[in-house]
């Protein structure tokens, strides 16, 4: 049986973590899938290093990638370009967050982290930030969104043999909203696999706060630095991926230098062991992205015994069921931190609740649930 995994462009992150787990499942059944993409931005060695799994796959690159500056249109164009090729496979595993303009006769399994259609319709992108772009770049992105909006309006995907998997309740509701009743009864929920960081030693007495995520305006590390200014006695470690020449990283670093902030460290591109060590030594974790569909890094923080403080939106509400640890405005983080610092007995109480809640996010649960779907479809 032949499998293809499709995504317009593949980078390091949560979507690739899911792809790696799926390929691992297939490899154990002696299946080597084809990855079909415009570009795979990691080597096999880098995938092994980042995800600690050696996987077997064939890389099929689609050329030319002429509309890469138009990300929304490009996702749909990618589907149109590969439709003929997809007819050669028994099963297509879709990681593109949209299934519009795909051939309705293929055998499709879509794992949706959040539907692109809803991002386009409601202008709710959590990843793009155009504030630093010049006028031409802003016009190009506006054209991209408006054209994609028209394309989505004329698209009525009716794939006959289609299993849709959402990564959270939040994502499932979004899929139902933008694709209508046709798909309401066909959506499964399988939480993405999370690499747990089980603390191997007791927390230090010194209070510290950390965050985790690539340095990007949507992650709001700049605002985290401003929060840290209000707690000069508490150490803040902001962990993330970034080139030191990255514009946003430099903005954050320059602000720290100019304001002579002594309690904030920007820890970019840490090794896994250093990341684990930093998390193990942290007391609190802050996450400032709004409407994140799931929140893998929050689960990782909880698994290390850290108390998270997250925005009251998206899939974070499922990951952090303790409402006292969720905020609506950034100004509320100060009050939450102060309350926890002054009431240390709450930390143990919340840890127990949170650790119990994340059991369902362990990698083995993802594998078991995904294999059930493959078995139900008679694919394994």
VOBA-1610 file (N, C-alpha, C; in pm, whole numbers, padded with zeros to 5 digits, always signed):
BEGIN
Unk+00084-00119+00000Unk+00000+00000+00000Unk+00088+00125+00000Unk+00055+00222-00084Unk+00138+00341-00100Unk+00076+00461-00028Unk+00162+00534+00046Unk+00118+00651+00122Unk+00195+00775+00076Unk+00126+00888+00072Unk+00190+01016+00048Unk+00150+01112+00160Unk+00245+01192+00206Unk+00220+01295+00306Unk+00240+01429+00238Unk+00140+01518+00246Unk+00148+01644+00171Unk+00143+01766+00264Unk+00228+01863+00232Unk+00229+01993+00300Unk+00308+02087+00211Unk+00261+02208+00193Unk+00324+02297+00094Unk+00470+02326+00126Unk+00501+02355+00253Unk+00640+02376+00293Unk+00654+02326+00436Unk+00762+02253+00463Unk+00778+02187+00593Unk+00894+02248+00669Unk+00861+02302+00788Unk+00960+02362+00876Unk+00957+02294+01012Unk+01052+02328+01095Unk+01054+02277+01232Unk+00934+02331+01308Unk+00869+02244+01386Unk+00754+02288+01463Unk+00656+02175+01490Unk+00538+02213+01537Unk+00438+02115+01578Unk+00386+02028+01466Unk+00370+02085+01347Unk+00320+02005+01234Unk+00418+01896+01196Unk+00548+01931+01198Unk+00648+01829+01165Unk+00655+01723+01274Unk+00633+01761+01399Unk+00631+01662+01507Unk+00524+01557+01483Unk+00408+01601+01435Unk+00299+01508+01403Unk+00338+01420+01284Unk+00395+01481+01180Unk+00438+01404+01063Unk+00538+01296+01103Unk+00634+01332+01188Unk+00735+01236+01232Unk+00671+01117+01303Unk+00574+01143+01390Unk+00504+01034+01460Unk+00427+00946+01363Unk+00363+01008+01265Unk+00286+00930+01166Unk+00380+00841+01084Unk+00492+00897+01041Unk+00588+00818+00964Unk+00643+00704+01048Unk+00666+00730+01177Unk+00713+00626+01268Unk+00615+00509+01274Unk+00486+00541+01279Unk+00382+00437+01280Unk+00389+00356+01151Unk+00397+00427+01038Unk+00401+00360+00908Unk+00526+00275+00892Unk+00641+00327+00936Unk+00766+00252+00925Unk+00760+00121+01001Unk+00694+00120+01117Unk+00683-00003+01197Unk+00599-00107+01127Unk+00519-00063+01028Unk+00442-00157+00947Unk+00505-00174+00808Unk+00636-00142+00802Unk+00716-00159+00680Unk+00663-00077+00563Unk+00611+00041+00595Unk+00564+00133+00492Unk+00656+00255+00491Unk+00709+00288+00373Unk+00791+00408+00358Unk+00712+00510+00275Unk+00660+00613+00339Unk+00577+00709+00265Unk+00660+00807+00184Unk+00596+00870+00087Unk+00655+00982+00014Unk+00610+01112+00080Unk+00703+01202+00104Unk+00667+01338+00146Unk+00668+01426+00022Unk+00553+01482-00010Unk+00539+01568-00127Unk+00523+01712-00079Unk+00614+01799-00122Unk+00616+01936-00072Unk+00692+02027-00168Unk+00666+02157-00157Unk+00750+02252-00230Unk+00892+02249-00173Unk+00902+02239-00039Unk+01034+02241+00021Unk+01032+02180+00161Unk+01127+02092+00187Unk+01150+02036+00320Unk+01274+02106+00374Unk+01256+02189+00477Unk+01363+02276+00525Unk+01451+02214+00633Unk+01444+02084+00651Unk+01532+02014+00743Unk+01588+01890+00674Unk+01711+01858+00706Unk+01769+01733+00656Unk+01723+01618+00744Unk+01747+01496+00701Unk+01712+01380+00782Unk+01789+01382+00914Unk+01914+01427+00909Unk+01995+01435+01032Unk+01937+01537+01128Unk+01889+01650+01076Unk+01829+01753+01163Unk+01698+01704+01223Unk+01621+01628+01147Unk+01497+01572+01200Unk+01527+01476+01314Unk+01630+01394+01296Unk+01670+01301+01402Unk+01712+01378+01528Unk+01789+01484+01509Unk+01837+01564+01622Unk+01722+01634+01694Unk+01629+01691+01618Unk+01521+01771+01679Unk+01410+01686+01739Unk+01382+01569+01678Unk+01266+01490+01720Unk+01304+01353+01776Unk+01433+01326+01779Unk+01485+01204+01841Unk+01424+01078+01782Unk+01396+01081+01652Unk+01343+00963+01584Unk+01408+00952+01445Unk+01452+00833+01414Unk+01505+00807+01280Unk+01393+00749+01196Unk+01352+00823+01095Unk+01238+00781+01014Unk+01280+00765+00868Unk+01208+00677+00799Unk+01236+00650+00657Unk+01123+00707+00571Unk+01162+00787+00473Unk+01065+00845+00381Unk+01136+00883+00252Unk+01057+00902+00147Unk+01110+00954+00020Unk+01067+01100+00008Unk+01160+01184-00032Unk+01132+01328-00045Unk+01107+01360-00192Unk+00985+01407-00221Unk+00950+01445-00358Unk+00921+01595-00359Unk+01009+01671-00423Unk+00996+01816-00426Unk+00920+01860-00549Unk+00821+01947-00528Unk+00740+02001-00636Unk+00802+02134-00681Unk+00826+02146-00811Unk+00881+02270-00866Unk+00798+02313-00986Unk+00797+02442-01016Unk+00861+02552-00943Unk+00768+02605-00834Unk+00828+02666-00734Unk+00753+02726-00623Unk+00743+02877-00651Unk+00668+02912-00751Unk+00671+03049-00803Unk+00591+03149-00718Unk+00499+03101-00636Unk+00415+03194-00558Unk+00446+03187-00408Unk+00572+03160-00374Unk+00607+03144-00233Unk+00588+03273-00152Unk+00585+03389-00221Unk+00563+03516-00152Unk+00415+03539-00123Unk+00330+03447-00173Unk+00185+03456-00152Unk+00141+03330-00077Unk+00162+03324+00054Unk+00147+03198+00127Unk+00009+03134+00122Unk-00097+03216+00126Unk-00232+03158+00126Unk-00270+03101-00011Unk-00241+03177-00116Unk-00268+03128-00252Unk-00182+03006-00280Unk-00059+03008-00231Unk+00035+02902-00261Unk-00010+02767-00205Unk-00075+02768-00090Unk-00125+02642-00033Unk-00228+02579-00127Unk-00314+02661-00184Unk-00418+02611-00273Unk-00360+02572-00408Unk-00266+02650-00458Unk-00199+02616-00583Unk-00126+02482-00569Unk-00065+02460-00454Unk+00006+02334-00427Unk-00088+02216-00447Unk-00211+02226-00398Unk-00308+02117-00415Unk-00339+02094-00563Unk-00356+02202-00636Unk-00389+02189-00778Unk-00274+02122-00854Unk-00151+02161-00819Unk-00034+02107-00890Unk-00011+01958-00864Unk-00048+01911-00743Unk-00018+01772-00709Unk-00134+01677-00731Unk-00250+01728-00770Unk-00369+01643-00780Unk-00349+01521-00871Unk-00285+01543-00984Unk-00263+01431-01077Unk-00173+01326-01015Unk-00069+01371-00945Unk+00026+01281-00882Unk-00041+01200-00770Unk-00135+01262-00699Unk-00199+01197-00585Unk-00281+01075-00625Unk-00325+01070-00750Unk-00404+00956-00798Unk-00325+00825-00795Unk-00192+00836-00787Unk-00105+00718-00789Unk-00095+00650-00652Unk-00147+00714-00547Unk-00131+00663-00410Unk-00262+00604-00356Unk-00244+00506-00268Unk-00362+00447-00203Unk-00416+00538-00094Unk-00328+00609-00025Unk-00369+00694+00088Unk-00290+00825+00084Unk-00361+00935+00109Unk-00297+01067+00120Unk-00316+01117+00262Unk-00206+01153+00327Unk-00211+01213+00460Unk-00181+01362+00445Unk-00279+01443+00477Unk-00273+01586+00450Unk-00236+01664+00577Unk-00126+01741+00568Unk-00081+01823+00681Unk-00078+01971+00642Unk-00166+02010+00550Unk-00160+02145+00492Unk-00261+02242+00554Unk-00336+02195+00652Unk-00437+02277+00721Unk-00549+02328+00630Unk-00559+02270+00513Unk-00671+02295+00423Unk-00683+02175+00330Unk-00806+02145+00288Unk-00825+02036+00191Unk-00901+02085+00069Unk-00912+02217+00055Unk-00978+02276-00062Unk-00895+02250-00187Unk-00966+02226-00299Unk-00907+02203-00432Unk-00829+02072-00442Unk-00851+01980-00349Unk-00795+01847-00364Unk-00895+01759-00439Unk-00843+01663-00514Unk-00926+01570-00591Unk-01023+01498-00499Unk-01151+01501-00533Unk-01253+01444-00444Unk-01252+01291-00442Unk-01176+01228-00533Unk-01177+01082-00540Unk-01060+01016-00466Unk-00974+01095-00402Unk-00861+01035-00331Unk-00904+00986-00193Unk-00825+00895-00136Unk-00848+00844+00000Unk-00766+00934+00094Unk-00833+01024+00165Unk-00764+01133+00234Unk-00783+01127+00386Unk-00672+01151+00458Unk-00676+01172+00603Unk-00612+01308+00629Unk-00690+01402+00680Unk-00640+01538+00706Unk-00623+01559+00855Unk-00500+01594+00895Unk-00477+01633+01035Unk-00469+01786+01036Unk-00569+01849+01098Unk-00582+01994+01094Unk-00540+02055+01228Unk-00435+02137+01223Unk-00392+02209+01343Unk-00477+02335+01363Unk-00520+02395+01254Unk-00623+02501+01252Unk-00652+02529+01106Unk-00781+02541+01069Unk-00814+02556+00926Unk-00770+02691+00870Unk-00692+02687+00762Unk-00648+02811+00698Unk-00768+02893+00653Unk-00873+02826+00615Unk-00992+02897+00565Unk-01044+02994+00670Unk-01044+02954+00795Unk-01093+03044+00900Unk-00997+03160+00921Unk-00867+03135+00909Unk-00769+03244+00920Unk-00796+03350+00811Unk-00821+03302+00689Unk-00843+03394+00578Unk-00975+03467+00592Unk-01080+03393+00626Unk-01214+03454+00636Unk-01221+03558+00746Unk-01156+03531+00857Unk-01172+03618+00974Unk-01046+03695+01010Unk-00945+03690+00919Unk-00821+03767+00938Unk-00761+03742+01076Unk-00750+03613+01112Unk-00706+03580+01247Unk-00571+03508+01248Unk-00482+03541+01154Unk-00355+03472+01153Unk-00277+03499+01281Unk-00225+03390+01343Unk-00147+03407+01465Unk+00002+03405+01435Unk+00038+03382+01309Unk+00180+03366+01277Unk+00236+03483+01197Unk+00157+03541+01109Unk+00210+03648+01026Unk+00200+03780+01100Unk+00302+03862+01084Unk+00302+03995+01140Unk+00361+04086+01034Unk+00280+04178+00984Unk+00324+04263+00873Unk+00364+04402+00917Unk+00369+04426+01050Unk+00395+04560+01100Unk+00531+04613+01056Unk+00628+04523+01038Unk+00762+04568+00998Unk+00785+04566+00849Unk+00682+04531+00771Unk+00697+04521+00626Unk+00687+04657+00559Unk+00750+04670+00442Unk+00735+04793+00366Unk+00600+04791+00294Unk+00567+04902+00230Unk+00436+04917+00168Unk+00411+04810+00062Unk+00513+04781-00021Unk+00497+04680-00126Unk+00466+04544-00066Unk+00538+04506+00039Unk+00515+04376+00104Unk+00374+04368+00162Unk+00328+04478+00220Unk+00193+04480+00277Unk+00088+04466+00168Unk+00112+04530+00054Unk+00017+04520-00058Unk+00014+04378-00113Unk+00130+04315-00121Unk+00138+04176-00170Unk+00060+04084-00078Unk+00077+04099+00054Unk+00006+04014+00151Unk-00144+04040+00147Unk-00182+04165+00125Unk-00325+04198+00115Unk-00385+04133-00009Unk-00313+04140-00120Unk-00358+04074-00243Unk-00370+03923-00221Unk-00274+03867-00150Unk-00273+03724-00120Unk-00400+03685-00043Unk-00430+03760+00061Unk-00547+03727+00145Unk-00678+03745+00068Unk-00689+03853-00008Unk-00814+03879-00081Unk-00837+03774-00190Unk-00730+03737-00261Unk-00743+03634-00365Unk-00778+03499-00304Unk-00711+03466-00193Unk-00740+03339-00125Unk-00884+03337-00075Unk-00932+03452-00028Unk-01070+03461+00019Unk-01168+03426-00094Unk-01143+03479-00213Unk-01228+03450-00329Unk-01220+03302-00366Unk-01099+03246-00362Unk-01082+03104-00397Unk-01155+03014-00299Unk-01146+03046-00170Unk-01216+02965-00069Unk-01368+02975-00086Unk-01416+03091-00130Unk-01561+03109-00147Unk-01616+03024-00261Unk-01534+03001-00364Unk-01583+02920-00477Unk-01554+02771-00456Unk-01477+02739-00354Unk-01441+02599-00331Unk-01547+02530-00245Unk-01589+02413-00291Unk-01682+02331-00212Unk-01622+02190-00207Unk-01529+02167-00114Unk-01464+02035-00109Unk-01561+01926-00065Unk-01571+01824-00144Unk-01660+01711-00112Unk-01584+01582-00138Unk-01477+01561-00064Unk-01394+01442-00081Unk-01470+01323-00026Unk-01490+01223-00107Unk-01580+01112-00073Unk-01525+01030+00043Unk-01399+00991+00036Unk-01338+00907+00139Unk-01241+00993+00220Unk-01295+01062+00320Unk-01217+01165+00390Unk-01236+01153+00541Unk-01125+01138+00612Unk-01126+01141+00758Unk-01055+01268+00803Unk-01125+01350+00881Unk-01066+01474+00931Unk-01033+01458+01079Unk-00911+01495+01115Unk-00867+01489+01254Unk-00832+01631+01298Unk-00888+01675+01410Unk-00856+01805+01467Unk-00763+01786+01586Unk-00677+01885+01611Unk-00580+01871+01720Unk-00635+01917+01855Unk-00760+01968+01856Unk-00823+02011+01982Unk-00971+02035+01958Unk-01045+02049+02066Unk-01187+02085+02057Unk-01202+02221+01989Unk-01113+02313+02022Unk-01115+02447+01965Unk-01103+02442+01813Unk-01011+02361+01764Unk-00991+02346+01619Unk-01110+02277+01554Unk-01165+02177+01622Unk-01281+02106+01567Unk-01398+02202+01544Unk-01423+02290+01640Unk-01533+02387+01625Unk-01507+02482+01508Unk-01381+02519+01489Unk-01347+02609+01377Unk-01370+02540+01243Unk-01335+02411+01235Unk-01356+02336+01110Unk-01505+02327+01081Unk-01584+02295+01182Unk-01730+02286+01164Unk-01789+02420+01120Unk-01735+02528+01175Unk-01788+02661+01143Unk-01764+02697+00996Unk-01643+02673+00945Unk-01612+02719+00809Unk-01646+02620+00700Unk-01664+02492+00736Unk-01696+02392+00633Unk-01839+02341+00641Unk-01912+02382+00745Unk-02054+02353+00750Unk-02089+02212+00794Unk-02218+02182+00787Unk-02273+02058+00841Unk-02221+01933+00770Unk-02173+01949+00648Unk-02129+01833+00570Unk-02024+01752+00645Unk-01938+01822+00721Unk-01827+01754+00788Unk-01848+01734+00937Unk-01959+01779+00991Unk-01976+01779+01136Unk-01960+01642+01202Unk-02007+01537+01134Unk-02004+01405+01196Unk-01877+01327+01160Unk-01787+01388+01084Unk-01670+01316+01036Unk-01539+01365+01098Unk-01548+01443+01204Unk-01426+01501+01262Unk-01389+01429+01391Unk-01269+01372+01390Unk-01214+01309+01510Unk-01124+01410+01581Unk-01099+01388+01710Unk-01001+01470+01782Unk-00890+01380+01831Unk-00767+01410+01788Unk-00649+01342+01840Unk-00548+01451+01877Unk-00520+01462+02003Unk-00426+01564+02047Unk-00287+01531+01994Unk-00210+01632+01955Unk-00076+01606+01901Unk+00017+01547+02006Unk+00119+01474+01962Unk+00213+01412+02056Unk+00303+01518+02119Unk+00327+01506+02246Unk+00414+01601+02316Unk+00527+01524+02384Unk+00648+01571+02362Unk+00765+01511+02425Unk+00774+01562+02569Unk+00734+01480+02665Unk+00730+01523+02804Unk+00871+01545+02859Unk+00883+01645+02945Unk+01009+01674+03013Unk+00986+01649+03162Unk+01013+01527+03204Unk+00988+01490+03343Unk+01103+01537+03431Unk+01072+01626+03523Unk+01175+01683+03610Unk+01245+01573+03689Unk+01378+01578+03691Unk+01456+01474+03761Unk+01509+01523+03894Unk+01482+01650+03927Unk+01528+01702+04056Unk+01428+01803+04108Unk+01438+01833+04237Unk+01348+01928+04299Unk+01376+02069+04249Unk+01271+02151+04246Unk+01287+02289+04204Unk+01376+02365+04301Unk+01449+02462+04248Unk+01529+02547+04333Unk+01438+02643+04410Unk+01488+02691+04524Unk+01409+02784+04605Unk+01395+02920+04536Unk+01491+02953+04451Unk+01485+03081+04381Unk+01373+03080+04278Unk+01287+03182+04282Unk+01176+03190+04187Unk+01228+03231+04049Unk+01177+03165+03948Unk+01214+03203+03811Unk+01098+03176+03717Unk+01097+03251+03608Unk+00992+03241+03506Unk+01058+03210+03373Unk+00993+03125+03292Unk+01046+03099+03159Unk+00933+03106+03056Unk+00971+03119+02932Unk+00877+03104+02820Unk+00949+03022+02714Unk+00873+02966+02621Unk+00931+02879+02519Unk+00856+02897+02388Unk+00930+02925+02282Unk+00870+02944+02151Unk+00962+03027+02064Unk+00955+03009+01933Unk+01046+03084+01846Unk+01023+03234+01865Unk+01129+03312+01849Unk+01118+03456+01867Unk+01044+03516+01747Unk+00925+03567+01777Unk+00838+03618+01671Unk+00735+03711+01735Unk+00694+03817+01665Unk+00596+03909+01723Unk+00470+03841+01775Unk+00427+03733+01707Unk+00305+03664+01752Unk+00322+03597+01888Unk+00447+03565+01922Unk+00475+03502+02052Unk+00488+03606+02164Unk+00508+03730+02126Unk+00507+03845+02217Unk+00614+03839+02327Unk+00735+03799+02288Unk+00845+03801+02386Unk+00877+03943+02431Unk+00857+04041+02344Unk+00884+04180+02381Unk+00797+04220+02499Unk+00671+04181+02495Unk+00581+04211+02608Unk+00621+04134+02733Unk+00675+04013+02713Unk+00722+03935+02829Unk+00837+04007+02900Unk+00923+04072+02823Unk+01033+04149+02882Unk+00978+04265+02964Unk+00874+04328+02914Unk+00813+04440+02987Unk+00748+04392+03116Unk+00693+04271+03114Unk+00638+04213+03238Unk+00752+04187+03337Unk+00863+04136+03285Unk+00978+04107+03372Unk+01029+04232+03443Unk+01016+04347+03378Unk+01061+04472+03440Unk+00987+04501+03571Unk+00866+04445+03582Unk+00787+04468+03703Unk+00825+04373+03817Unk+00913+04274+03786Unk+00956+04176+03886Unk+01109+04167+03886Unk+01178+04275+03924Unk+01326+04275+03916Unk+01392+04169+04002Unk+01319+04118+04101Unk+01376+04016+04190Unk+01360+03874+04136Unk+01287+03859+04025Unk+01260+03727+03966Unk+01336+03713+03834Unk+01400+03599+03815Unk+01474+03571+03692Unk+01378+03526+03582Unk+01392+03584+03463Unk+01312+03549+03346Unk+01404+03492+03238Unk+01376+03370+03192Unk+01451+03306+03084Unk+01359+03283+02965Unk+01381+03357+02858Unk+01297+03345+02739Unk+01369+03257+02638Unk+01316+03136+02620Unk+01379+03034+02536Unk+01313+03034+02398Unk+01394+03024+02293Unk+01332+03018+02161Unk+01433+03001+02050Unk+01379+02977+01929Unk+01463+02966+01810Unk+01477+03104+01748Unk+01600+03143+01716Unk+01621+03271+01648Unk+01765+03284+01605Unk+01783+03347+01490Unk+01915+03392+01449Unk+01942+03525+01518Unk+02062+03546+01567Unk+02092+03670+01640Unk+02075+03794+01554Unk+02072+03777+01422Unk+02052+03890+01332Unk+01905+03910+01298Unk+01819+03823+01349Unk+01676+03836+01326Unk+01626+03969+01381Unk+01543+04037+01303Unk+01497+04172+01340Unk+01425+04174+01474Unk+01335+04081+01494Unk+01258+04081+01619Unk+01345+04045+01739Unk+01435+03948+01721Unk+01526+03911+01829Unk+01612+04031+01868Unk+01663+04104+01768Unk+01746+04222+01795Unk+01665+04330+01867Unk+01538+04344+01829Unk+01452+04442+01896Unk+01441+04410+02045Unk+01418+04282+02076Unk+01407+04240+02216Unk+01539+04262+02291Unk+01648+04221+02227Unk+01779+04232+02292Unk+01818+04379+02314Unk+01791+04462+02215Unk+01824+04605+02227Unk+01745+04671+02339Unk+01621+04630+02355Unk+01537+04687+02461Unk+01595+04653+02598Unk+01643+04530+02613Unk+01705+04486+02739Unk+01829+04569+02769Unk+01912+04590+02667Unk+02037+04666+02684Unk+02007+04813+02714Unk+01918+04873+02636Unk+01889+05015+02652Unk+01825+05047+02787Unk+01747+04953+02839Unk+01679+04977+02966Unk+01752+04913+03085Unk+01871+04859+03058Unk+01957+04801+03162Unk+01881+04700+03249Unk+01810+04611+03179Unk+01732+04507+03248Unk+01824+04392+03284Unk+01834+04360+03411Unk+01931+04262+03460Unk+01872+04122+03481Unk+01739+04111+03484Unk+01677+03983+03522Unk+01619+03905+03404Unk+01654+03943+03281Unk+01601+03874+03162Unk+01716+03820+03078Unk+01707+03692+03042Unk+01804+03629+02952Unk+01730+03577+02829Unk+01781+03609+02711Unk+01727+03555+02586Unk+01809+03433+02549Unk+01749+03315+02562Unk+01822+03190+02540Unk+01780+03132+02405Unk+01851+03171+02301Unk+01812+03126+02167Unk+01888+03001+02126Unk+01815+02911+02060Unk+01872+02789+02002Unk+01944+02701+02104Unk+01878+02677+02216Unk+01936+02591+02319Unk+01939+02446+02272Unk+02036+02371+02320Unk+02035+02227+02301Unk+01921+02169+02386Unk+01879+02047+02353Unk+01768+01987+02428Unk+01802+01973+02576Unk+01926+01935+02606Unk+01964+01915+02747Unk+01960+02047+02824Unk+02004+02157+02760Unk+02000+02287+02825Unk+01857+02337+02842Unk+01773+02309+02741Unk+01632+02345+02749Unk+01568+02273+02867Unk+01594+02143+02876Unk+01538+02063+02986Unk+01585+02116+03121Unk+01714+02149+03130Unk+01769+02199+03256Unk+01703+02332+03296Unk+01682+02420+03198Unk+01620+02549+03226Unk+01476+02532+03274Unk+01403+02443+03207Unk+01265+02418+03248Unk+01258+02357+03388Unk+01347+02263+03413Unk+01347+02197+03545Unk+01371+02297+03658Unk+01447+02401+03630Unk+01481+02499+03733Unk+01384+02616+03740Unk+01278+02612+03658Unk+01182+02723+03654Unk+01062+02694+03744Unk+01004+02801+03793Unk+00885+02791+03879Unk+00758+02817+03799Unk+00763+02917+03713Unk+00646+02958+03636Unk+00679+02964+03487Unk+00574+02946+03406Unk+00586+02952+03260Unk+00481+03050+03209Unk+00522+03146+03128Unk+00422+03237+03070Unk+00415+03217+02919Unk+00293+03220+02870Unk+00269+03202+02727Unk+00176+03314+02684Unk+00219+03395+02588Unk+00146+03517+02557Unk+00084+03520+02417Unk+00084+03406+02348Unk+00017+03402+02218Unk-00134+03394+02238Unk-00207+03462+02152Unk-00354+03463+02159Unk-00410+03364+02057Unk-00511+03288+02101Unk-00582+03194+02013Unk-00494+03086+01952Unk-00394+03041+02027Unk-00316+02928+01979Unk-00405+02804+01979Unk-00408+02729+01868Unk-00501+02616+01858Unk-00480+02506+01960Unk-00354+02483+02000Unk-00331+02378+02100Unk-00238+02430+02210Unk-00108+02421+02193Unk-00014+02467+02295Unk+00081+02358+02342Unk+00161+02305+02248Unk+00255+02198+02281Unk+00354+02242+02388Unk+00406+02365+02376Unk+00508+02410+02472Unk+00450+02422+02613Unk+00321+02455+02622Unk+00258+02463+02755Unk+00252+02326+02820Unk+00218+02224+02741Unk+00216+02088+02793Unk+00355+02046+02838Unk+00457+02080+02759Unk+00594+02048+02797Unk+00630+02113+02930Unk+00592+02238+02946Unk+00621+02308+03072Unk+00553+02242+03190Unk+00426+02206+03173Unk+00353+02139+03282Unk+00420+02007+03316Unk+00464+01933+03213Unk+00527+01803+03237Unk+00655+01817+03319Unk+00718+01936+03313Unk+00839+01962+03391Unk+00807+02015+03530Unk+00678+02020+03564Unk+00638+02063+03697Unk+00625+02213+03714Unk+00615+02285+03601Unk+00605+02431+03605Unk+00458+02474+03604Unk+00430+02584+03672Unk+00294+02640+03672Unk+00281+02736+03555Unk+00190+02708+03460Unk+00174+02794+03343Unk+00077+02910+03368Unk+00103+03020+03302Unk+00010+03133+03300Unk-00012+03164+03152Unk-00135+03144+03105Unk-00161+03148+02960Unk-00281+03237+02928Unk-00291+03275+02801Unk-00404+03356+02758Unk-00532+03272+02756Unk-00641+03335+02792Unk-00770+03266+02804Unk-00837+03254+02667Unk-00773+03178+02578Unk-00826+03164+02442Unk-00774+03036+02380Unk-00834+03000+02265Unk-00786+02888+02186Unk-00782+02756+02261Unk-00688+02671+02220Unk-00674+02540+02282Unk-00607+02545+02418Unk-00555+02661+02458Unk-00491+02671+02589Unk-00589+02645+02702Unk-00715+02674+02678Unk-00816+02649+02782Unk-00832+02500+02809Unk-00806+02417+02708Unk-00811+02272+02728Unk-00687+02222+02800Unk-00572+02284+02769Unk-00445+02243+02829Unk-00435+02289+02974Unk-00488+02409+03003Unk-00482+02466+03138Unk-00625+02485+03190Unk-00683+02381+03253Unk-00822+02390+03298Unk-00842+02474+03424Unk-00733+02519+03484Unk-00743+02602+03605Unk-00761+02748+03561Unk-00882+02801+03575Unk-00911+02934+03522Unk-00831+03044+03590Unk-00787+03020+03714Unk-00707+03119+03786Unk-00570+03140+03722Unk-00531+03050+03631Unk-00401+03060+03565Unk-00413+03113+03422Unk-00533+03162+03388Unk-00554+03218+03254Unk-00590+03367+03266Unk-00543+03446+03172Unk-00567+03590+03175Unk-00628+03635+03043Unk-00694+03750+03046Unk-00752+03810+02926Unk-00669+03930+02878Unk-00606+03999+02972Unk-00521+04113+02938Unk-00384+04092+02999Unk-00280+04138+02929Unk-00143+04119+02976Unk-00122+04175+03116Unk-00194+04282+03148Unk-00178+04345+03280Unk-00214+04249+03393Unk-00296+04149+03363Unk-00341+04055+03466Unk-00230+03958+03508Unk-00129+03940+03423Unk-00021+03846+03454Unk+00050+03887+03583Unk+00069+04017+03603Unk+00135+04066+03724Unk+00059+04021+03848Unk-00073+04035+03846Unk-00155+03997+03962Unk-00150+03845+03987Unk-00153+03767+03877Unk-00148+03621+03891Unk-00015+03578+03952Unk+00094+03635+03901Unk+00226+03601+03953Unk+00239+03639+04101Unk+00195+03758+04134Unk+00202+03803+04274Unk+00121+03712+04366Unk+00004+03671+04319Unk-00083+03584+04399Unk-00016+03449+04423Unk+00046+03393+04320Unk+00113+03264+04334Unk+00237+03274+04423Unk+00312+03382+04407Unk+00433+03401+04488Unk+00397+03414+04636Unk+00286+03481+04664Unk+00244+03503+04803Unk+00165+03387+04861Unk+00126+03292+04776Unk+00050+03175+04822Unk+00114+03048+04765Unk+00233+03013+04814Unk+00306+02897+04757Unk+00233+02765+04770Unk+00138+02754+04863Unk+00064+02629+04877Unk-00022+02600+04753Unk-00055+02706+04677Unk-00135+02687+04555Unk-00055+02618+04446Unk+00076+02635+04450Unk+00161+02577+04345Unk+00148+02425+04343Unk+00160+02362+04460Unk+00145+02215+04471Unk+00006+02171+04427Unk-00093+02246+04469Unk-00232+02211+04436Unk-00254+02214+04285Unk-00209+02322+04221Unk-00228+02335+04076Unk-00144+02234+03999Unk-00024+02203+04048Unk+00060+02105+03981Unk-00011+01971+03966Unk-00078+01927+04071Unk-00147+01797+04068Unk-00259+01796+03964Unk-00336+01904+03962Unk-00447+01914+03865Unk-00394+01914+03723Unk-00291+01993+03699Unk-00236+02009+03564Unk-00167+01882+03514Unk-00090+01818+03600Unk-00021+01695+03560Unk-00121+01585+03527Unk-00229+01578+03603Unk-00334+01479+03574Unk-00399+01505+03439Unk-00418+01632+03406Unk-00487+01670+03283Unk-00406+01640+03157Unk-00272+01642+03166Unk-00191+01627+03044Unk-00159+01482+03009Unk-00206+01387+03087Unk-00179+01246+03056Unk-00222+01210+02914Unk-00330+01271+02869Unk-00384+01238+02736Unk-00298+01289+02622Unk-00196+01371+02651Unk-00112+01427+02546Unk+00017+01349+02524Unk+00035+01238+02593Unk+00158+01160+02577Unk+00166+01101+02436Unk+00289+01090+02381Unk+00305+01040+02243Unk+00238+00906+02217Unk+00241+00815+02314Unk+00181+00683+02293Unk+00031+00693+02270Unk-00034+00791+02334Unk-00178+00810+02311Unk-00205+00854+02168Unk-00118+00943+02116Unk-00134+00985+01976Unk-00119+00864+01884Unk-00015+00785+01906Unk+00009+00668+01820Unk-00107+00570+01825Unk-00155+00542+01945Unk-00266+00446+01960Unk-00391+00495+01888Unk-00424+00623+01907Unk-00545+00678+01846Unk-00534+00690+01694Unk-00414+00724+01647Unk-00395+00736+01503Unk-00400+00598+01437Unk-00342+00498+01504Unk-00346+00361+01449Unk-00489+00308+01444Unk-00571+00348+01542Unk-00712+00306+01540Unk-00782+00355+01413Unk-00751+00478+01373Unk-00812+00533+01252Unk-00762+00459+01129Unk-00632+00432+01124Unk-00576+00357+01010Unk-00636+00216+01003Unk-00651+00154+01120Unk-00710+00019+01122Unk-00857+00022+01081Unk-00928+00125+01128Unk-01071+00137+01095Unk-01092+00153+00944Unk-00995+00218+00880Unk-01003+00237+00735Unk-00940+00120+00659Unk-00892+00018+00734Unk-00834-00100+00672Unk-00700-00074+00607Unk-00620+00017+00665Unk-00494+00056+00603Unk-00374-00009+00667Unk-00389-00075+00782Unk-00277-00142+00847Unk-00308-00290+00865
//
